[in-house]
Amino acid sequence: MATTTPLPPGIPPTHPAVVITAPRAPLAILHRPTEPPGPGEALVHVEWTSSTPLDLHQADGGLLIDPPHVAGSSFGGTVVALGPADASTAAAYRKLSVGDQVFGMAWEQPRERGFQTFITAPTYLMSKLPENITMQEAVTVSTNLVTVLHTLTKDLELEMRWPLSSSDTNANEEDKGDKDKEKKQWILVWGAASSVGQYALQVLKYGGYRNVIAVASKRHHQELLALGAAVCFDYGQEGVTDLIRNHVAAAAASSSDDDATIPLVLDCIGDLEGTLRPLTRLAEKGTKVAIMLPVIIKHATEDEPPEYEIDVTKVLKGEWKDGVVLRGVRTHFYTHDEFMKYHCQPDIVPALLEQGVVKPNKQRIVEGATLLERATNALRILRNRAQSGEKLVWRVDEKSAQELFPDLFVSKADPTKVETII
Ligand SMILES: NC(=O)c1ccc[n+]([C@@H]2O[C@H](COP(=O)([O-])OP(=O)(O)OC[C@H]3O[C@@H](n4cnc5c(N)ncnc54)[C@H](OP(=O)(O)O)[C@@H]3O)[C@@H](O)[C@H]2O)c1
């Protein structure tokens, strides 16, 4: 029995990929083989991608990579071939057909990563594009919506049922009381205007969490209130941590609840001085603090390399109060949870978009005459920390699969012909 599906006619045997050749060296193009999809996999022609700070951490800091490293973790494009069916990926696989528009986050293997014109990846790393959003919008979503779903459930240990069941509304009075208390607890989202932060606010709102404190530049506050924040603070304001403390204390004093602590903190940035140090002033015994890794000790600049730390317990030792629980977020481990592995990208991400629970980040389109130029320009914007409340998106292949391989799409209207192709 064939273990892969041959490349369909017209699909090139090799394709260009953006690679990191060494820390802080210019990005380069490598021509890689286009790999036929194996069991449960799809071959996708990549049309859009988005850049994330991880690209910078890898390109300038060499973070957890072994160059040459094929770059990118987000992709959006068209399925041009499906591998043979595979029992373990059956549900995700069955949702897809040749010609479908898909998007997602994939990072593990060079063949899966988004800064190349074809990827071959497991279908459980793919979401089918809902009709109400464009591909340009969709590529802003997966990396950080998956991050938020993983962090809230794994690192902050919040219960997020999927799908929301009627038991939520039929709970007995005692359960309802406990749930209500849980939903009223303070959750601090520091860096709420970041891509991670915006998805966190929306998912928390969907989960019914009402007391979410957002910390971001003032210019984003109106929008963050609309996304689900109960109150916003400006991290540029002097004494911001005192203001937050006072707000929580005043709320406790005016209610029957005398607890003026913030039990859950989501640090969406992981910046030693910019976020962790102020958080040491707010976290109390028992507070769980989920920190986006890596901790940035020193930012990359045009002249100097960055410094990072992966172990959150090694920074600001002795400055956290006793009993604060620090969690370093590693989204790439989300597939260790079987349910998340098979449902997060195929089911949950597209449903949240389709139902309008989550809206994509604003997009800033990065221009450039070539694939390499667009990747390089995006990296420069990240290095200058010039993105604010937006996601950098850019074209991988400027032509769509429909334009490049029209013969493949004739089959969409004729299912018998699909059989001959895949
Ligand atoms: N380990 C993991 O699993 C994981 C997963 C996802 C992301 N991350 C990391 O998380 C970080 C954020 O990722 P992202 O894609 O969300 O970034 P992003 O959207 O590019 O972040 C830009 C935003 O950061 C905000 N910001 C910068 N410094 C801040 C500070 N001191 N306080 C509050 N806000 C601040 C800015 O807010 P203003 O516009 O308000 O100034 C800006 O809008 C990156 O380092 C990324 O690598 C880690």
The ligand as a Gaussian input file, in Angstrom:
#p B3LYP/6-31G(d) Opt

LIG

0 1
 N        6.398000      30.690000      24.357000
 C        5.279000      30.691000      23.667000
 O        4.590000      29.684000      23.583000
 C        4.850000      31.947000      22.975000
 C        3.719000      31.942000      22.155000
 C        3.322000      33.136000      21.548000
 C        4.066000      34.283000      21.750000
 N        5.183000      34.235000      22.524000
 C        5.994000      35.420000      22.749000
 O        5.153000      36.404000      23.303000
 C        5.598000      37.692000      22.920000
 C        4.428000      38.456000      22.326000
 O        4.048000      37.885000      21.084000
 P        2.998000      38.643000      20.143000
 O        2.996000      37.969000      18.840000
 O        1.715000      38.797000      20.862000
 O        3.724000      40.055000      20.057000
 P        3.339000      41.401000      19.317000
 O        1.870000      41.484000      19.052000
 O        4.238000      41.614000      18.182000
 O        3.736000      42.450000      20.485000
 C        3.712000      43.809000      20.220000
 C        2.967000      44.487000      21.353000
 O        3.724000      44.346000      22.556000
 C        3.281000      45.350000      23.432000
 N        4.292000      45.604000      24.469000
 C        5.625000      45.681000      24.309000
 N        6.218000      45.923000      25.494000
 C        5.230000      46.006000      26.430000
 C        5.204000      46.233000      27.836000
 N        6.323000      46.439000      28.534000
 N        4.008000      46.237000      28.454000
 C        2.859000      46.042000      27.760000
 N        2.826000      45.820000      26.432000
 C        4.000000      45.805000      25.775000
 C        3.054000      46.569000      22.547000
 O        1.944000      47.171000      23.103000
 P        1.532000      48.697000      22.862000
 O        1.135000      48.763000      21.423000
 O        0.415000      48.865000      23.831000
 O        2.743000      49.519000      23.174000
 C        2.786000      45.968000      21.151000
 O        1.466000      46.185000      20.713000
 C        6.752000      37.462000      21.943000
 O        7.999000      37.564000      22.594000
 C        6.526000      36.038000      21.482000
 O        7.697000      35.406000      21.033000
 C        5.583000      33.091000      23.138000

